[in-house]
């Protein structure tokens, strides 16, 4: 069935109002029967017909279904993927309850324009007059669900509504909306020599941004958290807020900066500091669309250059290039430098970093100069202060000074201060790298091992310093055998006997050639036996006795050339003690000294006897003196 009177819809006509006009043309007082036909209850103020309903309506009116789709998608294209902005506009941006009317437009053609449903639109761009949303006779608001298209339910003709001329500043937004709807090509975004970014936004982004700014300004000026968009269009306060929301984007970004100056004067959160306390959640607009990047950039620039009421780097919505920031917060400086917040504060106090410390009753806020952060990070890549050297090498502060005195590491006169001494980082790292190089070449061995602390203590007993330990490792005299879990040089293990022998050799090399005097302890270490065994051999007359058990190095060398200990035989043949004694007994070689010979605790043989019978694999001396 087709209607007798089938008026053609206008492209810019509201679909809701078209159904009312269709109902009036066919002599029906209400459009509820048409709502039912298109699948929408009459109590609903939002028409969302499905395809089947549109096909049925098209059959009854003879209007192409594509025309209906164009009317439904006139403001927001429903075919595109819905964004958060589109959903918000459908919920808050389109007034689906009460309506606004231009009296002059109704005189020219009695149909309702879809653009009038936009909440923030209060002016007709054609006639430059305010839209009216209240009946002059009954003083009630005008609604969609009325009886006739051109009259109020009280019978008042909309053509007789008053004509209120709008001011020039109120015409900017209607003109912009009309340009977006007609898709007029904008050749220039410059108005009187100043850039206006609103020209580059889509209709949806424009409506959302203005609604957002209206709500922000409304709360800022009137302390109303939710602005009612159902206020009378004659309400000067409501119209003024919309005009000011649009004017913020004129002469961009200078007017925007003026708005931020005023907006930041009101503290919004008593218990917070920084941006949130003065701007609240203003930054949330940045996340709605990439097209709002111009606001983000301008807001970030304002924060970094104009605003000085608190730190802002924890404010993740602002991601300005790091080099553009003049000051950063203490927490961000702590993250960049990988050091505790208190350490950053201390660095400012000793002038290692340039910054400010602001103390309040409850908070202590830190602002650090970005330039000083960059300089400090560069210096940290090249230098280490004394405590870091101490921790890296696993030594004490005095040992660090000893290494410097012996030119193993050098301080930086450029960075060092009275409180902190900085050393060249490459030299410190190179010291520990030598240990790894030696370890890779000599990772075998299962003898008794000691750590570096044991060797350093032995050096200290001999009145040598830790620099000797590093020199012996660098020269290859001390060779790391194993590497364990630890810190610095304490990770490395050394052969105990080789370490003691190396210390004694170093002491001999420092002595004069004609006066090398050693104690019995040094003697026992050189040949790898206990001191008690040396003392027993002295009593037996095998070793010439000096004053207070002190020996000339020549006497020790003579003893070593004449005699050989069981330990040296073991190391030469690489077999255990029982097997050595069994083999020696089989060839008939008798010990010079031993438990069953003279009661000595250790066995001693003539070196010539063992060399004669080819017992020793190494014909040289294991313990070279």
ABEGO torsion letter per residue (X at the ends): XBBABBBBBBAABBAAAAAAAAAAAAGBABAAAAAAAAGBBAABABBBBBAAAAAAAAAAAGBBAAAAAAAAAAABBAABBBBAAAAAAAAAABBABBBBBBAAAAAABBBBBAAAABAABABBAAAGBBBBABBAAAGBBBBABBABAABBAAGBBAAABBBBBBBAAAAAAAAAAAAAAAGBBBABABBGGBBBAAAABBAAAAAAAAAAAAAAAAAAAAGBABBBAABBAABAAAAAAAAAAAAAABGOAAAAAAAAAAAAABBABAABBEAAAAAEAAAAAAAABAAAAAAAAAAAAAAAAABAAEBAAABAABBBBAAABABBBAAAAAAAAGBBAAAAAAAAAAGABBBBBBBBAABBBBBBBAAAAAAAAAAAAABBBAAAAAAAAGBBAAAAAAAAAAGABBBBAAABBAABBBBBAAAAAAAAAAAAAAAAABABEABBBBBAAAAAAAAAAAGBBAAAAAAAAAAGABBBABBBBEBEAAABBBBAAAAAAAAAAAAAAABBAABBBBBAAAAAAAAGBBAAAAAAAAAAGABBBBBGGBBBAAAAAAAAAABBBAAAAAAAAGBBAAAAAAAAAAAGBBBABEAAAAGBABBBBBAAAAAAAGABABABBABBX
